Amino acid sequence: MSWRMLTGHQLCRLCLLRKPQPALKTKHSAYVTYETDSQANKESKRTVGRLHACSVDIRKIRRLKAWVLLEDNTYVEEIANILKELGANKTVIASILERCPEAIVCSPAAVNGKKKLWQMVCKNEAELIRLIEQFPEPFFTVKDQENQKLNVQFFQELGLKNVVISRFLTTASSIFHNPVENNRRMIGVLQESYLNFGGSQANAKVWLLKLLSQNPFILLSSPTAVAQVLQFLQGQGFTNSEVLQLLSKLKGFLFQLQPGSIQSSMSFTKATFECTDHDLRQLVVNCPALLCYPATVLEERIQALLKEGITVTQIRESPMVLELTPQIIQYRMRKLNSLGYRIKDGHLASLNGTKKEFEANFSKMQAKQGRPLFNPVASLHVEE
């Protein structure tokens, strides 16, 4: 039967036959529903019910850490009560449990122990609950509590302020799981290194506390790594004073580098800027980032600057510009160009600094450019 001979009624019937049937869709939907129902059936109804009672969005927990809903032993009400006693309202409690669902599998005794630990450095319960709300995961990591307590006491004896220790607890919690003996040993190594490289005994404590405040993760380094890096820098001709400057400027991140990677970066820098060993050391002291970035990263950033019309000589005069990514350079150059300032014809110092520092300098330049050359209200000094 040809297409011309089909009637309208026959065409409709043919379309129905050729049209994909909804059976597969129904089967797929049924399959998904079956899987969801199966997962829901495995969840602890008791746990889900108690979370609902706390106004917790169960869907968020299913997306984040669904495994906690399968646990038989949970402590929803107990954990909620501990938070409530600290002054948390229902909204805060729900938010904490949604972002850190594993809190409900922590025993109340362990959580109370962690509460006492954090209270050692918190002024009051209001500050404590604020920290828990911002950083629930470190708080509900309840292992090694005795070791954590010993580390808190050690840091207090060392002279660190409680506000600094509380910051460590929330953002550098791994150092509290480090055995207190290891932390004590690393502090000793840092103090000894400072004194051996010409630091004064009077300034040793201040220097050490500042270094720890800037980078607490330095405690996770090993004495061997510290010795290797310091010996390598001495072998490269850096003076004791220069080594201390590098250590302070890099905030201790120096010990996270390997001598091999440092050597590679220094060799690239020396070849690129065609400088002597003495000049190379001065460049590195002025811009310690030259030690941190791999040669590939340095090359990429130098190439990006060259494409903007900046010369190697300019980069050598202001090496701090290599701390900025090509994207940041392009953004800052566009802003400065909008004021008519041509970077490639001047000094690169105006590109440097943190975002806050750059924006402040840019605002000053903008205000200066908009200021009239003649002030009509200023008094005129005219000879009579």
JOMO-V143896 format. One record per residue. N is the residue number from 0. SS is DSSP state (H for helix, E for strand, L for the rest). Layout:
n=N ss=SS
n=N ss=SS
This chain:
n=0 ss=L
n=1 ss=L
n=2 ss=H
n=3 ss=H
n=4 ss=H
n=5 ss=L
n=6 ss=L
n=7 ss=H
n=8 ss=H
n=9 ss=H
n=10 ss=H
n=11 ss=H
n=12 ss=H
n=13 ss=H
n=14 ss=H
n=15 ss=H
n=16 ss=H
n=17 ss=H
n=18 ss=L
n=19 ss=L
n=20 ss=L
n=21 ss=L
n=22 ss=H
n=23 ss=H
n=24 ss=H
n=25 ss=H
n=26 ss=H
n=27 ss=H
n=28 ss=H
n=29 ss=H
n=30 ss=H
n=31 ss=H
n=32 ss=H
n=33 ss=H
n=34 ss=H
n=35 ss=H
n=36 ss=H
n=37 ss=H
n=38 ss=H
n=39 ss=H
n=40 ss=H
n=41 ss=H
n=42 ss=L
n=43 ss=L
n=44 ss=H
n=45 ss=H
n=46 ss=H
n=47 ss=H
n=48 ss=H
n=49 ss=H
n=50 ss=H
n=51 ss=H
n=52 ss=H
n=53 ss=L
n=54 ss=L
n=55 ss=L
n=56 ss=L
n=57 ss=H
n=58 ss=H
n=59 ss=H
n=60 ss=H
n=61 ss=H
n=62 ss=H
n=63 ss=H
n=64 ss=H
n=65 ss=H
n=66 ss=H
n=67 ss=H
n=68 ss=H
n=69 ss=H
n=70 ss=L
n=71 ss=L
n=72 ss=L
n=73 ss=L
n=74 ss=L
n=75 ss=H
n=76 ss=H
n=77 ss=H
n=78 ss=H
n=79 ss=H
n=80 ss=H
n=81 ss=H
n=82 ss=H
n=83 ss=H
n=84 ss=H
n=85 ss=L
n=86 ss=L
n=87 ss=L
n=88 ss=L
n=89 ss=H
n=90 ss=H
n=91 ss=H
n=92 ss=H
n=93 ss=H
n=94 ss=H
n=95 ss=H
n=96 ss=H
n=97 ss=H
n=98 ss=H
n=99 ss=L
n=100 ss=H
n=101 ss=H
n=102 ss=H
n=103 ss=H
n=104 ss=H
n=105 ss=L
n=106 ss=L
n=107 ss=H
n=108 ss=H
n=109 ss=H
n=110 ss=H
n=111 ss=H
n=112 ss=H
n=113 ss=H
n=114 ss=H
n=115 ss=H
n=116 ss=H
n=117 ss=H
n=118 ss=H
n=119 ss=L
n=120 ss=L
n=121 ss=L
n=122 ss=L
n=123 ss=L
n=124 ss=H
n=125 ss=H
n=126 ss=H
n=127 ss=H
n=128 ss=H
n=129 ss=H
n=130 ss=H
n=131 ss=H
n=132 ss=H
n=133 ss=H
n=134 ss=L
n=135 ss=H
n=136 ss=H
n=137 ss=H
n=138 ss=H
n=139 ss=L
n=140 ss=L
n=141 ss=L
n=142 ss=L
n=143 ss=L
n=144 ss=H
n=145 ss=H
n=146 ss=H
n=147 ss=H
n=148 ss=H
n=149 ss=H
n=150 ss=H
n=151 ss=H
n=152 ss=H
n=153 ss=H
n=154 ss=H
n=155 ss=H
n=156 ss=H
n=157 ss=H
n=158 ss=L
n=159 ss=L
n=160 ss=L
n=161 ss=H
n=162 ss=H
n=163 ss=H
n=164 ss=H
n=165 ss=H
n=166 ss=H
n=167 ss=H
n=168 ss=H
n=169 ss=H
n=170 ss=H
n=171 ss=L
n=172 ss=L
n=173 ss=H
n=174 ss=H
n=175 ss=H
n=176 ss=H
n=177 ss=L
n=178 ss=L
n=179 ss=H
n=180 ss=H
n=181 ss=H
n=182 ss=H
n=183 ss=H
n=184 ss=H
n=185 ss=H
n=186 ss=H
n=187 ss=H
n=188 ss=H
n=189 ss=H
n=190 ss=H
n=191 ss=H
n=192 ss=H
n=193 ss=H
n=194 ss=H
n=195 ss=H
n=196 ss=L
n=197 ss=L
n=198 ss=L
n=199 ss=L
n=200 ss=H
n=201 ss=H
n=202 ss=H
n=203 ss=H
n=204 ss=H
n=205 ss=H
n=206 ss=H
n=207 ss=H
n=208 ss=H
n=209 ss=H
n=210 ss=H
n=211 ss=H
n=212 ss=H
n=213 ss=H
n=214 ss=L
n=215 ss=H
n=216 ss=H
n=217 ss=H
n=218 ss=H
n=219 ss=H
n=220 ss=L
n=221 ss=L
n=222 ss=H
n=223 ss=H
n=224 ss=H
n=225 ss=H
n=226 ss=H
n=227 ss=H
n=228 ss=H
n=229 ss=H
n=230 ss=H
n=231 ss=H
n=232 ss=H
n=233 ss=H
n=234 ss=H
n=235 ss=L
n=236 ss=L
n=237 ss=L
n=238 ss=L
n=239 ss=H
n=240 ss=H
n=241 ss=H
n=242 ss=H
n=243 ss=H
n=244 ss=H
n=245 ss=H
n=246 ss=H
n=247 ss=H
n=248 ss=H
n=249 ss=L
n=250 ss=L
n=251 ss=L
n=252 ss=H
n=253 ss=H
n=254 ss=H
n=255 ss=H
n=256 ss=L
n=257 ss=L
n=258 ss=H
n=259 ss=H
n=260 ss=H
n=261 ss=H
n=262 ss=H
n=263 ss=H
n=264 ss=H
n=265 ss=H
n=266 ss=H
n=267 ss=H
n=268 ss=H
n=269 ss=H
n=270 ss=H
n=271 ss=H
n=272 ss=H
n=273 ss=L
n=274 ss=L
n=275 ss=L
n=276 ss=H
n=277 ss=H
n=278 ss=H
n=279 ss=H
n=280 ss=H
n=281 ss=H
n=282 ss=H
n=283 ss=H
n=284 ss=H
n=285 ss=H
n=286 ss=L
n=287 ss=L
n=288 ss=H
n=289 ss=H
n=290 ss=H
n=291 ss=H
n=292 ss=L
n=293 ss=L
n=294 ss=H
n=295 ss=H
n=296 ss=H
n=297 ss=H
n=298 ss=H
n=299 ss=H
n=300 ss=H
n=301 ss=H
n=302 ss=H
n=303 ss=H
n=304 ss=H
n=305 ss=H
n=306 ss=H
n=307 ss=L
n=308 ss=L
n=309 ss=L
n=310 ss=L
n=311 ss=H
n=312 ss=H
n=313 ss=H
n=314 ss=H
n=315 ss=H
n=316 ss=H
n=317 ss=L
n=318 ss=H
n=319 ss=H
n=320 ss=H
n=321 ss=H
n=322 ss=H
n=323 ss=L
n=324 ss=L
n=325 ss=H
n=326 ss=H
n=327 ss=H
n=328 ss=H
n=329 ss=H
n=330 ss=H
n=331 ss=H
n=332 ss=H
n=333 ss=H
n=334 ss=H
n=335 ss=H
n=336 ss=H
n=337 ss=L
n=338 ss=L
n=339 ss=L
n=340 ss=L
n=341 ss=L
n=342 ss=H
n=343 ss=H
n=344 ss=H
n=345 ss=L
n=346 ss=L
n=347 ss=H
n=348 ss=H
n=349 ss=H
n=350 ss=H
n=351 ss=L
n=352 ss=L
n=353 ss=L
n=354 ss=H
n=355 ss=H
n=356 ss=H
n=357 ss=H
n=358 ss=H
n=359 ss=H
n=360 ss=H
n=361 ss=H
n=362 ss=H
n=363 ss=H
n=364 ss=H
n=365 ss=H
n=366 ss=H
n=367 ss=H
n=368 ss=H
n=369 ss=H
n=370 ss=L
n=371 ss=L
n=372 ss=L
n=373 ss=L
n=374 ss=L
n=375 ss=L
n=376 ss=L
n=377 ss=L
n=378 ss=L
n=379 ss=L
n=380 ss=L
n=381 ss=L
n=382 ss=L
n=383 ss=L
